[in-house]
Amino acid sequence: MNRTEPNTQSFFITEKAIDILGVYLTDTAVAPLTKEYVEIPNPLCTYVAFIENTRASFIELAVYFGSVPTEHIDGLDAKFKRSLQRIIEEGLDMERMNLVLKKDRIKVSTQGSSSLLILFVNCLP
């Protein structure tokens, strides 16, 4: 991925795209990685989560697997890479991605409204 300068529109778009993709892959029981690792008869973990940290000149992306049984730890990285490769080959479910984007728009607009309310309340004597 090309690195973009922080505090630019391109950097913000890249950061938002990574966030949305993480939500798509892990946020619900039907999310591809959650379905493959958690929602199975013998779960490989209790959750999968992507956490992005914005650094001075790049975005660091960490993947967390919660409560992995010790017998599955050694092969988890290879299995995760295979899972991502399979998702790339199969493609994204664009109907589900549309739902993820709609949910994010609602979240952003709600956060904006509550932030304005807090700002307004803080301005009152």
C-alpha positions, 0 to 999 in steps of 0.5 A: 500500500502506498503511504500517505501523509497524515492529516490529508484527505487520502490518509483519512480515506485509507484509515476509514477504508481499513476500519470499514473492512475490519468491521465487515470481516469481524463485527457480527456472527455472519462476518467472514472471519467470525463465522470461520473462527468463532461461530463453529462447533469447536471455536478457534477463538472467542473473537477476532478484531482488527485494531488500527493505530494511526502513527505519524506516517502510517496506519498500523493494523493489528489483528487480535484473536481472543482466547485461542486454545493452546493447541491452535496457536502455532498454526493460527497465522497460516490459517489466517493468511489462507482465510484472507486469501480465500476471501480475496478470491471469493470476493466481498458480499457487496450487499453485506458491505452496503449494510456495513456502510449504512450502519457506519453512516448512522454511527457517524451521524449519531456521534456528530449529533451527540458531540454537538449536544455535548458542545452545546451543553458545555457552553451553557452557564 
